[in-house]
Amino acid sequence: MNNKTSSTISTQKAILKSQKNSSVWSWIPSLYFTMGIPYIVVMSVAVAMYANLGLSNTQIALYTSYLNLPWVIKPLWSPVVVALKTKRWWITFTQIIMGAAFGLTAYFIPSENFIGLTLAGLALVAFNSATHDIAADGIYMDALTEEKQSFYVGIRSSFYRVAMIAGQGGLVWFSGYLYHNNGGDYFDAWTKVFAGVAVYLILAGIYHMWSLPKIETATSNVSLKSIYNDFKETYISFFKIENIGIHIAVLLLFRLGEAQLVKLAQPFLFDDLVNGGLALTNEKVGIFYGTIGVSMLTVGGILGGMIVSRDGLKKWFFPMILAINIPNSMYFLLAFFKPQSDFLIGGAIALEQFGYGFGFTAYMMYMIYIARNSGKYKTAHFAFTTGFMALGMMLPGMVSGWLQEMLGYSNFFLWVLICLLPMVILYKFVHIDPSFGKKAE
């Protein structure tokens, strides 16, 4: 029996053992909720914070987009993560380190040079969060069969969305509450918010020491040469995947519009009416954008996972491309008509977020589809796909603030809607196995 066959049998035995000894529900919800918190705070909640603290839209979009860089380049160290320690170890370690980094960020917010210092703290969070994602996605793919991966993709996405509610909704709302009830000081309000996040992540790291499945052991006798060889083989094998050029293009373009919208949605909701915004308070933004909106996004994600599990990814891929892009028109309508009705504003945001959640399921499954046959490189190859996903968010996001200030909100949101076209054209070249993602009879 060769080493590959032996490794496969060992992995199957480990999966069966983990399913007996560790309930999936004891770790998937908490793991993906905890995965979501640092990413949402760095990429979205920080946008709200910097808007409250007086930065321009150009600065906000540029700086927070740069923070995407660790997620872009994480494939550079993903082979090392896999080789040196168990995925379980990396998950608990990085959660505790992220808690400490958020504590430092909270300490720096009231300082005179808060912009550079808080960005440094958030960069430390981002680096560890990217490393955490490699291990978390790896343990998900190792512990579950392909059929169960398809079924639970909606669940994991949903708890990631719950983290978005807690971040974009709860934390933004709480910052407004503290602002209005503690002397009108946003610096003090955001310091307390970030300190709370720090405490949560440290507690999450302690909990996951107990709850995560034990399906692997640390690699022994690891040398620099073996790491380099694995590193080289991982990259070569990834770029040898069939149709990899099309795959990369999809990863970069699938969310082209959303990558720009997400950086300006909150500044638009916060901005004064005279500047073209809707002049909403933090509390309202937290409720409309971060709670109602993300709740609908979660419903869309669950529905998307159920449908893909029933019919397969291929059948729903194009409808989901439309679903993640066309509802962006809601922001164009809000900017054009500037309604003052909470019902209309909340409804428009909810519709856009539902479409995003529904369509994003296809994106998640497509990344799994790319890495599905990679054998021992499956974890690293999935990390590659998430790196390209982050690059697809980073580059458009960097220029989005400048584009908005040049075009105005209405024309900017119209441009976001037009960004659907490249993916519609690219779809003709996408080939997906009709059986992929479909639940076995």
TORKOL-4160 file (C-alpha; in steps of 0.2 Angstrom, whole numbers, padded with zeros to 4 digits, m for minus):
441
<pt num="1" X="0000" Y="0000" Z="0000"/>
<pt num="2" X="0008" Y="0017" Z="m0005"/>
<pt num="3" X="0009" Y="0032" Z="0006"/>
<pt num="4" X="m0005" Y="0041" Z="m0003"/>
<pt num="5" X="m0017" Y="0027" Z="0000"/>
<pt num="6" X="m0012" Y="0025" Z="0018"/>
<pt num="7" X="m0014" Y="0044" Z="0020"/>
<pt num="8" X="m0032" Y="0044" Z="0013"/>
<pt num="9" X="m0037" Y="0029" Z="0024"/>
<pt num="10" X="m0030" Y="0038" Z="0039"/>
<pt num="11" X="m0039" Y="0054" Z="0035"/>
<pt num="12" X="m0055" Y="0044" Z="0033"/>
<pt num="13" X="m0053" Y="0036" Z="0050"/>
<pt num="14" X="m0049" Y="0053" Z="0058"/>
<pt num="15" X="m0065" Y="0060" Z="0050"/>
<pt num="16" X="m0076" Y="0046" Z="0056"/>
<pt num="17" X="m0068" Y="0047" Z="0074"/>
<pt num="18" X="m0071" Y="0066" Z="0074"/>
<pt num="19" X="m0089" Y="0065" Z="0069"/>
<pt num="20" X="m0091" Y="0052" Z="0084"/>
<pt num="21" X="m0082" Y="0062" Z="0097"/>
<pt num="22" X="m0086" Y="0080" Z="0092"/>
<pt num="23" X="m0103" Y="0087" Z="0087"/>
<pt num="24" X="m0102" Y="0098" Z="0071"/>
<pt num="25" X="m0113" Y="0110" Z="0079"/>
<pt num="26" X="m0101" Y="0113" Z="0094"/>
<pt num="27" X="m0088" Y="0120" Z="0083"/>
<pt num="28" X="m0094" Y="0126" Z="0065"/>
<pt num="29" X="m0106" Y="0140" Z="0072"/>
<pt num="30" X="m0093" Y="0147" Z="0084"/>
<pt num="31" X="m0078" Y="0145" Z="0072"/>
<pt num="32" X="m0086" Y="0154" Z="0058"/>
<pt num="33" X="m0094" Y="0167" Z="0069"/>
<pt num="34" X="m0076" Y="0170" Z="0077"/>
<pt num="35" X="m0069" Y="0170" Z="0059"/>
<pt num="36" X="m0081" Y="0184" Z="0054"/>
<pt num="37" X="m0078" Y="0195" Z="0069"/>
<pt num="38" X="m0060" Y="0201" Z="0065"/>
<pt num="39" X="m0063" Y="0202" Z="0046"/>
<pt num="40" X="m0079" Y="0212" Z="0048"/>
<pt num="41" X="m0072" Y="0224" Z="0061"/>
<pt num="42" X="m0056" Y="0227" Z="0050"/>
<pt num="43" X="m0065" Y="0229" Z="0034"/>
<pt num="44" X="m0082" Y="0236" Z="0039"/>
<pt num="45" X="m0083" Y="0242" Z="0057"/>
<pt num="46" X="m0067" Y="0252" Z="0055"/>
<pt num="47" X="m0075" Y="0261" Z="0040"/>
<pt num="48" X="m0088" Y="0267" Z="0052"/>
<pt num="49" X="m0076" Y="0272" Z="0065"/>
<pt num="50" X="m0065" Y="0282" Z="0053"/>
<pt num="51" X="m0080" Y="0290" Z="0046"/>
<pt num="52" X="m0085" Y="0296" Z="0063"/>
<pt num="53" X="m0067" Y="0302" Z="0067"/>
<pt num="54" X="m0067" Y="0313" Z="0052"/>
<pt num="55" X="m0057" Y="0305" Z="0038"/>
<pt num="56" X="m0062" Y="0308" Z="0020"/>
<pt num="57" X="m0070" Y="0294" Z="0009"/>
<pt num="58" X="m0054" Y="0293" Z="m0001"/>
<pt num="59" X="m0044" Y="0290" Z="0014"/>
<pt num="60" X="m0056" Y="0278" Z="0022"/>
<pt num="61" X="m0058" Y="0267" Z="0006"/>
<pt num="62" X="m0039" Y="0267" Z="0003"/>
<pt num="63" X="m0033" Y="0264" Z="0020"/>
<pt num="64" X="m0046" Y="0250" Z="0024"/>
<pt num="65" X="m0043" Y="0242" Z="0007"/>
<pt num="66" X="m0024" Y="0241" Z="0011"/>
<pt num="67" X="m0029" Y="0231" Z="0026"/>
<pt num="68" X="m0035" Y="0217" Z="0014"/>
<pt num="69" X="m0017" Y="0214" Z="0009"/>
<pt num="70" X="m0014" Y="0199" Z="0022"/>
<pt num="71" X="m0029" Y="0190" Z="0015"/>
<pt num="72" X="m0022" Y="0193" Z="m0003"/>
<pt num="73" X="m0004" Y="0186" Z="0001"/>
<pt num="74" X="m0009" Y="0173" Z="0014"/>
<pt num="75" X="m0005" Y="0159" Z="0001"/>
<pt num="76" X="0013" Y="0164" Z="0003"/>
<pt num="77" X="0013" Y="0156" Z="0021"/>
<pt num="78" X="m0001" Y="0144" Z="0020"/>
<pt num="79" X="0011" Y="0129" Z="0016"/>
<pt num="80" X="0020" Y="0134" Z="0032"/>
<pt num="81" X="0004" Y="0134" Z="0042"/>
<pt num="82" X="m0001" Y="0117" Z="0036"/>
<pt num="83" X="0017" Y="0110" Z="0039"/>
<pt num="84" X="0022" Y="0117" Z="0056"/>
<pt num="85" X="0007" Y="0115" Z="0068"/>
<pt num="86" X="m0010" Y="0107" Z="0068"/>
<pt num="87" X="m0024" Y="0118" Z="0061"/>
<pt num="88" X="m0032" Y="0117" Z="0078"/>
<pt num="89" X="m0017" Y="0124" Z="0086"/>
<pt num="90" X="m0016" Y="0139" Z="0073"/>
<pt num="91" X="m0035" Y="0143" Z="0076"/>
<pt num="92" X="m0034" Y="0144" Z="0095"/>
<pt num="93" X="m0017" Y="0153" Z="0094"/>
<pt num="94" X="m0022" Y="0167" Z="0082"/>
<pt num="95" X="m0038" Y="0170" Z="0091"/>
<pt num="96" X="m0029" Y="0174" Z="0107"/>
<pt num="97" X="m0016" Y="0185" Z="0097"/>
<pt num="98" X="m0030" Y="0194" Z="0088"/>
<pt num="99" X="m0038" Y="0198" Z="0105"/>
<pt num="100" X="m0022" Y="0206" Z="0111"/>
<pt num="101" X="m0020" Y="0216" Z="0095"/>
<pt num="102" X="m0038" Y="0223" Z="0096"/>
<pt num="103" X="m0033" Y="0228" Z="0114"/>
<pt num="104" X="m0018" Y="0238" Z="0107"/>
<pt num="105" X="m0030" Y="0246" Z="0094"/>
<pt num="106" X="m0042" Y="0251" Z="0108"/>
<pt num="107" X="m0027" Y="0259" Z="0117"/>
<pt num="108" X="m0022" Y="0269" Z="0102"/>
<pt num="109" X="m0038" Y="0276" Z="0097"/>
<pt num="110" X="m0038" Y="0291" Z="0109"/>
<pt num="111" X="m0019" Y="0295" Z="0105"/>
<pt num="112" X="m0014" Y="0310" Z="0094"/>
<pt num="113" X="m0007" Y="0300" Z="0080"/>
<pt num="114" X="m0022" Y="0288" Z="0080"/>
<pt num="115" X="m0023" Y="0285" Z="0061"/>
<pt num="116" X="m0006" Y="0277" Z="0059"/>
<pt num="117" X="m0006" Y="0268" Z="0076"/>
<pt num="118" X="m0024" Y="0261" Z="0074"/>
<pt num="119" X="m0020" Y="0255" Z="0056"/>
<pt num="120" X="m0004" Y="0246" Z="0063"/>
<pt num="121" X="m0015" Y="0237" Z="0076"/>
<pt num="122" X="m0028" Y="0233" Z="0063"/>
<pt num="123" X="m0014" Y="0226" Z="0051"/>
<pt num="124" X="m0008" Y="0215" Z="0065"/>
<pt num="125" X="m0026" Y="0209" Z="0067"/>
<pt num="126" X="m0028" Y="0206" Z="0048"/>
<pt num="127" X="m0012" Y="0196" Z="0047"/>
<pt num="128" X="m0017" Y="0184" Z="0061"/>
<pt num="129" X="m0035" Y="0184" Z="0054"/>
<pt num="130" X="m0029" Y="0178" Z="0037"/>
<pt num="131" X="m0018" Y="0165" Z="0045"/>
<pt num="132" X="m0034" Y="0159" Z="0056"/>
<pt num="133" X="m0044" Y="0158" Z="0040"/>
<pt num="134" X="m0032" Y="0146" Z="0032"/>
<pt num="135" X="m0033" Y="0134" Z="0047"/>
<pt num="136" X="m0052" Y="0136" Z="0049"/>
<pt num="137" X="m0056" Y="0132" Z="0031"/>
<pt num="138" X="m0043" Y="0118" Z="0032"/>
<pt num="139" X="m0051" Y="0110" Z="0047"/>
<pt num="140" X="m0069" Y="0112" Z="0039"/>
<pt num="141" X="m0063" Y="0103" Z="0023"/>
<pt num="142" X="m0054" Y="0089" Z="0032"/>
<pt num="143" X="m0067" Y="0085" Z="0045"/>
<pt num="144" X="m0082" Y="0085" Z="0033"/>
<pt num="145" X="m0086" Y="0074" Z="0017"/>
<pt num="146" X="m0089" Y="0084" Z="0001"/>
<pt num="147" X="m0108" Y="0081" Z="0003"/>
<pt num="148" X="m0108" Y="0088" Z="0021"/>
<pt num="149" X="m0097" Y="0102" Z="0015"/>
<pt num="150" X="m0111" Y="0107" Z="0002"/>
<pt num="151" X="m0124" Y="0105" Z="0016"/>
<pt num="152" X="m0115" Y="0115" Z="0029"/>
<pt num="153" X="m0109" Y="0129" Z="0017"/>
<pt num="154" X="m0125" Y="0138" Z="0020"/>
<pt num="155" X="m0123" Y="0136" Z="0039"/>
<pt num="156" X="m0105" Y="0142" Z="0040"/>
<pt num="157" X="m0109" Y="0156" Z="0029"/>
<pt num="158" X="m0124" Y="0160" Z="0040"/>
<pt num="159" X="m0114" Y="0161" Z="0056"/>
<pt num="160" X="m0101" Y="0172" Z="0047"/>
<pt num="161" X="m0116" Y="0183" Z="0043"/>
<pt num="162" X="m0121" Y="0183" Z="0061"/>
<pt num="163" X="m0104" Y="0190" Z="0065"/>
<pt num="164" X="m0108" Y="0203" Z="0052"/>
<pt num="165" X="m0124" Y="0207" Z="0062"/>
<pt num="166" X="m0114" Y="0208" Z="0078"/>
<pt num="167" X="m0101" Y="0219" Z="0070"/>
<pt num="168" X="m0109" Y="0230" Z="0057"/>
<pt num="169" X="m0125" Y="0230" Z="0067"/>
<pt num="170" X="m0121" Y="0228" Z="0086"/>
<pt num="171" X="m0105" Y="0236" Z="0087"/>
<pt num="172" X="m0109" Y="0251" Z="0076"/>
<pt num="173" X="m0126" Y="0253" Z="0085"/>
<pt num="174" X="m0117" Y="0252" Z="0102"/>
<pt num="175" X="m0104" Y="0265" Z="0097"/>
<pt num="176" X="m0118" Y="0277" Z="0093"/>
<pt num="177" X="m0127" Y="0273" Z="0110"/>
<pt num="178" X="m0110" Y="0277" Z="0119"/>
<pt num="179" X="m0108" Y="0293" Z="0109"/>
<pt num="180" X="m0125" Y="0299" Z="0114"/>
<pt num="181" X="m0125" Y="0294" Z="0132"/>
<pt num="182" X="m0106" Y="0297" Z="0136"/>
<pt num="183" X="m0103" Y="0316" Z="0132"/>
<pt num="184" X="m0103" Y="0315" Z="0113"/>
<pt num="185" X="m0085" Y="0308" Z="0111"/>
<pt num="186" X="m0083" Y="0296" Z="0097"/>
<pt num="187" X="m0065" Y="0292" Z="0102"/>
<pt num="188" X="m0070" Y="0286" Z="0119"/>
<pt num="189" X="m0085" Y="0276" Z="0112"/>
<pt num="190" X="m0074" Y="0267" Z="0099"/>
<pt num="191" X="m0061" Y="0263" Z="0112"/>
<pt num="192" X="m0074" Y="0254" Z="0123"/>
<pt num="193" X="m0081" Y="0245" Z="0107"/>
<pt num="194" X="m0063" Y="0238" Z="0102"/>
<pt num="195" X="m0059" Y="0233" Z="0120"/>
<pt num="196" X="m0075" Y="0223" Z="0120"/>
<pt num="197" X="m0070" Y="0214" Z="0104"/>
<pt num="198" X="m0053" Y="0210" Z="0112"/>
<pt num="199" X="m0061" Y="0201" Z="0127"/>
<pt num="200" X="m0072" Y="0191" Z="0116"/>
<pt num="201" X="m0058" Y="0184" Z="0105"/>
<pt num="202" X="m0047" Y="0179" Z="0119"/>
<pt num="203" X="m0062" Y="0169" Z="0127"/>
<pt num="204" X="m0066" Y="0162" Z="0109"/>
<pt num="205" X="m0048" Y="0155" Z="0108"/>
<pt num="206" X="m0050" Y="0147" Z="0125"/>
<pt num="207" X="m0067" Y="0139" Z="0120"/>
<pt num="208" X="m0060" Y="0132" Z="0104"/>
<pt num="209" X="m0046" Y="0123" Z="0113"/>
<pt num="210" X="m0060" Y="0111" Z="0119"/>
<pt num="211" X="m0073" Y="0111" Z="0105"/>
<pt num="212" X="m0063" Y="0109" Z="0089"/>
<pt num="213" X="m0061" Y="0091" Z="0082"/>
<pt num="214" X="m0045" Y="0082" Z="0084"/>
<pt num="215" X="m0042" Y="0075" Z="0067"/>
<pt num="216" X="m0023" Y="0078" Z="0064"/>
<pt num="217" X="m0006" Y="0078" Z="0073"/>
<pt num="218" X="0008" Y="0090" Z="0071"/>
<pt num="219" X="0020" Y="0086" Z="0057"/>
<pt num="220" X="0036" Y="0079" Z="0064"/>
<pt num="221" X="0054" Y="0081" Z="0058"/>
<pt num="222" X="0049" Y="0096" Z="0048"/>
<pt num="223" X="0065" Y="0104" Z="0039"/>
<pt num="224" X="0067" Y="0120" Z="0029"/>
<pt num="225" X="0070" Y="0110" Z="0014"/>
<pt num="226" X="0054" Y="0100" Z="0016"/>
<pt num="227" X="0044" Y="0116" Z="0019"/>
<pt num="228" X="0052" Y="0124" Z="0003"/>
<pt num="229" X="0048" Y="0108" Z="m0007"/>
<pt num="230" X="0030" Y="0108" Z="m0001"/>
<pt num="231" X="0029" Y="0127" Z="m0005"/>
<pt num="232" X="0035" Y="0124" Z="m0022"/>
<pt num="233" X="0024" Y="0109" Z="m0026"/>
<pt num="234" X="0009" Y="0118" Z="m0019"/>
<pt num="235" X="0011" Y="0133" Z="m0031"/>
<pt num="236" X="0015" Y="0123" Z="m0046"/>
<pt num="237" X="0001" Y="0111" Z="m0043"/>
<pt num="238" X="m0011" Y="0126" Z="m0041"/>
<pt num="239" X="m0007" Y="0134" Z="m0057"/>
<pt num="240" X="m0009" Y="0117" Z="m0066"/>
<pt num="241" X="m0027" Y="0115" Z="m0061"/>
<pt num="242" X="m0037" Y="0114" Z="m0077"/>
<pt num="243" X="m0045" Y="0131" Z="m0083"/>
<pt num="244" X="m0035" Y="0140" Z="m0069"/>
<pt num="245" X="m0035" Y="0156" Z="m0079"/>
<pt num="246" X="m0054" Y="0156" Z="m0080"/>
<pt num="247" X="m0055" Y="0152" Z="m0062"/>
<pt num="248" X="m0044" Y="0166" Z="m0057"/>
<pt num="249" X="m0054" Y="0178" Z="m0068"/>
<pt num="250" X="m0070" Y="0173" Z="m0059"/>
<pt num="251" X="m0062" Y="0175" Z="m0042"/>
<pt num="252" X="m0057" Y="0193" Z="m0046"/>
<pt num="253" X="m0073" Y="0199" Z="m0055"/>
<pt num="254" X="m0087" Y="0190" Z="m0047"/>
<pt num="255" X="m0088" Y="0204" Z="m0034"/>
<pt num="256" X="m0081" Y="0219" Z="m0044"/>
<pt num="257" X="m0096" Y="0230" Z="m0040"/>
<pt num="258" X="m0098" Y="0224" Z="m0022"/>
<pt num="259" X="m0080" Y="0227" Z="m0018"/>
<pt num="260" X="m0083" Y="0246" Z="m0022"/>
<pt num="261" X="m0100" Y="0247" Z="m0014"/>
<pt num="262" X="m0095" Y="0240" Z="0002"/>
<pt num="263" X="m0082" Y="0254" Z="0005"/>
<pt num="264" X="m0095" Y="0268" Z="0002"/>
<pt num="265" X="m0111" Y="0261" Z="0008"/>
<pt num="266" X="m0109" Y="0266" Z="0026"/>
<pt num="267" X="m0100" Y="0283" Z="0022"/>
<pt num="268" X="m0115" Y="0286" Z="0011"/>
<pt num="269" X="m0128" Y="0282" Z="0025"/>
<pt num="270" X="m0118" Y="0293" Z="0037"/>
<pt num="271" X="m0115" Y="0308" Z="0025"/>
<pt num="272" X="m0124" Y="0324" Z="0026"/>
<pt num="273" X="m0139" Y="0328" Z="0015"/>
<pt num="274" X="m0130" Y="0342" Z="0007"/>
<pt num="275" X="m0116" Y="0330" Z="0002"/>
<pt num="276" X="m0128" Y="0318" Z="m0006"/>
<pt num="277" X="m0129" Y="0306" Z="0009"/>
<pt num="278" X="m0144" Y="0301" Z="0020"/>
<pt num="279" X="m0137" Y="0308" Z="0036"/>
<pt num="280" X="m0141" Y="0293" Z="0047"/>
<pt num="281" X="m0135" Y="0291" Z="0065"/>
<pt num="282" X="m0124" Y="0276" Z="0070"/>
<pt num="283" X="m0139" Y="0268" Z="0078"/>
<pt num="284" X="m0149" Y="0268" Z="0062"/>
<pt num="285" X="m0135" Y="0262" Z="0052"/>
<pt num="286" X="m0132" Y="0248" Z="0064"/>
<pt num="287" X="m0150" Y="0243" Z="0063"/>
<pt num="288" X="m0153" Y="0245" Z="0044"/>
<pt num="289" X="m0136" Y="0240" Z="0037"/>
<pt num="290" X="m0129" Y="0229" Z="0050"/>
<pt num="291" X="m0144" Y="0221" Z="0058"/>
<pt num="292" X="m0159" Y="0220" Z="0046"/>
<pt num="293" X="m0148" Y="0220" Z="0030"/>
<pt num="294" X="m0136" Y="0207" Z="0037"/>
<pt num="295" X="m0151" Y="0196" Z="0043"/>
<pt num="296" X="m0158" Y="0196" Z="0025"/>
<pt num="297" X="m0141" Y="0192" Z="0019"/>
<pt num="298" X="m0140" Y="0177" Z="0031"/>
<pt num="299" X="m0157" Y="0171" Z="0024"/>
<pt num="300" X="m0151" Y="0173" Z="0007"/>
<pt num="301" X="m0136" Y="0163" Z="0011"/>
<pt num="302" X="m0146" Y="0149" Z="0019"/>
<pt num="303" X="m0158" Y="0148" Z="0004"/>
<pt num="304" X="m0143" Y="0148" Z="m0008"/>
<pt num="305" X="m0135" Y="0134" Z="0001"/>
<pt num="306" X="m0151" Y="0123" Z="0001"/>
<pt num="307" X="m0154" Y="0126" Z="m0017"/>
<pt num="308" X="m0136" Y="0122" Z="m0022"/>
<pt num="309" X="m0136" Y="0107" Z="m0012"/>
<pt num="310" X="m0152" Y="0101" Z="m0021"/>
<pt num="311" X="m0148" Y="0106" Z="m0039"/>
<pt num="312" X="m0129" Y="0108" Z="m0039"/>
<pt num="313" X="m0119" Y="0123" Z="m0042"/>
<pt num="314" X="m0119" Y="0124" Z="m0061"/>
<pt num="315" X="m0138" Y="0126" Z="m0063"/>
<pt num="316" X="m0138" Y="0141" Z="m0051"/>
<pt num="317" X="m0121" Y="0149" Z="m0055"/>
<pt num="318" X="m0128" Y="0162" Z="m0067"/>
<pt num="319" X="m0144" Y="0167" Z="m0058"/>
<pt num="320" X="m0132" Y="0170" Z="m0043"/>
<pt num="321" X="m0121" Y="0181" Z="m0053"/>
<pt num="322" X="m0136" Y="0192" Z="m0056"/>
<pt num="323" X="m0142" Y="0190" Z="m0038"/>
<pt num="324" X="m0126" Y="0197" Z="m0031"/>
<pt num="325" X="m0125" Y="0212" Z="m0043"/>
<pt num="326" X="m0143" Y="0218" Z="m0049"/>
<pt num="327" X="m0149" Y="0223" Z="m0031"/>
<pt num="328" X="m0134" Y="0235" Z="m0030"/>
<pt num="329" X="m0147" Y="0246" Z="m0040"/>
<pt num="330" X="m0155" Y="0250" Z="m0023"/>
<pt num="331" X="m0141" Y="0261" Z="m0018"/>
<pt num="332" X="m0142" Y="0271" Z="m0034"/>
<pt num="333" X="m0161" Y="0273" Z="m0031"/>
<pt num="334" X="m0157" Y="0279" Z="m0013"/>
<pt num="335" X="m0144" Y="0291" Z="m0019"/>
<pt num="336" X="m0155" Y="0298" Z="m0033"/>
<pt num="337" X="m0172" Y="0300" Z="m0023"/>
<pt num="338" X="m0165" Y="0303" Z="m0005"/>
<pt num="339" X="m0180" Y="0296" Z="0004"/>
<pt num="340" X="m0182" Y="0300" Z="0022"/>
<pt num="341" X="m0193" Y="0285" Z="0026"/>
<pt num="342" X="m0185" Y="0273" Z="0037"/>
<pt num="343" X="m0196" Y="0259" Z="0029"/>
<pt num="344" X="m0189" Y="0263" Z="0012"/>
<pt num="345" X="m0171" Y="0265" Z="0017"/>
<pt num="346" X="m0172" Y="0249" Z="0027"/>
<pt num="347" X="m0181" Y="0239" Z="0014"/>
<pt num="348" X="m0169" Y="0244" Z="0000"/>
<pt num="349" X="m0154" Y="0239" Z="0011"/>
<pt num="350" X="m0162" Y="0223" Z="0015"/>
<pt num="351" X="m0166" Y="0219" Z="m0003"/>
<pt num="352" X="m0148" Y="0222" Z="m0008"/>
<pt num="353" X="m0141" Y="0212" Z="0006"/>
<pt num="354" X="m0153" Y="0197" Z="0002"/>
<pt num="355" X="m0146" Y="0196" Z="m0016"/>
<pt num="356" X="m0128" Y="0197" Z="m0010"/>
<pt num="357" X="m0131" Y="0183" Z="0002"/>
<pt num="358" X="m0139" Y="0172" Z="m0011"/>
<pt num="359" X="m0126" Y="0175" Z="m0024"/>
<pt num="360" X="m0111" Y="0174" Z="m0012"/>
<pt num="361" X="m0116" Y="0155" Z="m0010"/>
<pt num="362" X="m0110" Y="0152" Z="m0028"/>
<pt num="363" X="m0094" Y="0161" Z="m0025"/>
<pt num="364" X="m0090" Y="0150" Z="m0009"/>
<pt num="365" X="m0095" Y="0134" Z="m0018"/>
<pt num="366" X="m0084" Y="0139" Z="m0033"/>
<pt num="367" X="m0069" Y="0141" Z="m0022"/>
<pt num="368" X="m0072" Y="0124" Z="m0015"/>
<pt num="369" X="m0074" Y="0117" Z="m0033"/>
<pt num="370" X="m0057" Y="0124" Z="m0038"/>
<pt num="371" X="m0048" Y="0115" Z="m0023"/>
<pt num="372" X="m0059" Y="0099" Z="m0022"/>
<pt num="373" X="m0047" Y="0087" Z="m0031"/>
<pt num="374" X="m0030" Y="0094" Z="m0024"/>
<pt num="375" X="m0027" Y="0080" Z="m0012"/>
<pt num="376" X="m0015" Y="0085" Z="0002"/>
<pt num="377" X="m0014" Y="0103" Z="m0005"/>
<pt num="378" X="m0033" Y="0105" Z="m0003"/>
<pt num="379" X="m0031" Y="0117" Z="0012"/>
<pt num="380" X="m0017" Y="0127" Z="0003"/>
<pt num="381" X="m0026" Y="0128" Z="m0013"/>
<pt num="382" X="m0042" Y="0134" Z="m0005"/>
<pt num="383" X="m0031" Y="0148" Z="0004"/>
<pt num="384" X="m0025" Y="0153" Z="m0014"/>
<pt num="385" X="m0043" Y="0155" Z="m0019"/>
<pt num="386" X="m0047" Y="0166" Z="m0004"/>
<pt num="387" X="m0032" Y="0176" Z="m0008"/>
<pt num="388" X="m0038" Y="0180" Z="m0025"/>
<pt num="389" X="m0055" Y="0184" Z="m0018"/>
<pt num="390" X="m0047" Y="0196" Z="m0006"/>
<pt num="391" X="m0037" Y="0204" Z="m0021"/>
<pt num="392" X="m0053" Y="0206" Z="m0030"/>
<pt num="393" X="m0060" Y="0216" Z="m0016"/>
<pt num="394" X="m0044" Y="0226" Z="m0012"/>
<pt num="395" X="m0040" Y="0233" Z="m0029"/>
<pt num="396" X="m0057" Y="0240" Z="m0033"/>
<pt num="397" X="m0059" Y="0246" Z="m0015"/>
<pt num="398" X="m0043" Y="0256" Z="m0015"/>
<pt num="399" X="m0050" Y="0268" Z="m0029"/>
<pt num="400" X="m0068" Y="0267" Z="m0024"/>
<pt num="401" X="m0067" Y="0282" Z="m0012"/>
<pt num="402" X="m0058" Y="0293" Z="m0026"/>
<pt num="403" X="m0071" Y="0288" Z="m0039"/>
<pt num="404" X="m0086" Y="0292" Z="m0027"/>
<pt num="405" X="m0078" Y="0309" Z="m0023"/>
<pt num="406" X="m0076" Y="0312" Z="m0042"/>
<pt num="407" X="m0093" Y="0306" Z="m0048"/>
<pt num="408" X="m0104" Y="0309" Z="m0033"/>
<pt num="409" X="m0115" Y="0296" Z="m0025"/>
<pt num="410" X="m0128" Y="0293" Z="m0038"/>
<pt num="411" X="m0116" Y="0291" Z="m0053"/>
<pt num="412" X="m0104" Y="0281" Z="m0042"/>
<pt num="413" X="m0118" Y="0268" Z="m0038"/>
<pt num="414" X="m0123" Y="0268" Z="m0056"/>
<pt num="415" X="m0105" Y="0263" Z="m0060"/>
<pt num="416" X="m0106" Y="0250" Z="m0047"/>
<pt num="417" X="m0121" Y="0242" Z="m0056"/>
<pt num="418" X="m0112" Y="0243" Z="m0073"/>
<pt num="419" X="m0098" Y="0232" Z="m0065"/>
<pt num="420" X="m0109" Y="0217" Z="m0068"/>
<pt num="421" X="m0105" Y="0216" Z="m0086"/>
<pt num="422" X="m0088" Y="0209" Z="m0085"/>
<pt num="423" X="m0094" Y="0194" Z="m0076"/>
<pt num="424" X="m0109" Y="0191" Z="m0087"/>
<pt num="425" X="m0097" Y="0190" Z="m0102"/>
<pt num="426" X="m0085" Y="0179" Z="m0092"/>
<pt num="427" X="m0099" Y="0166" Z="m0088"/>
<pt num="428" X="m0099" Y="0160" Z="m0106"/>
<pt num="429" X="m0081" Y="0152" Z="m0103"/>
<pt num="430" X="m0085" Y="0144" Z="m0085"/>
<pt num="431" X="m0087" Y="0126" Z="m0085"/>
<pt num="432" X="m0093" Y="0117" Z="m0069"/>
<pt num="433" X="m0097" Y="0099" Z="m0066"/>
<pt num="434" X="m0116" Y="0097" Z="m0066"/>
<pt num="435" X="m0115" Y="0085" Z="m0051"/>
<pt num="436" X="m0104" Y="0096" Z="m0040"/>
<pt num="437" X="m0112" Y="0102" Z="m0024"/>
<pt num="438" X="m0128" Y="0091" Z="m0027"/>
<pt num="439" X="m0133" Y="0081" Z="m0012"/>
<pt num="440" X="m0132" Y="0063" Z="m0015"/>
<pt num="441" X="m0148" Y="0053" Z="m0017"/>
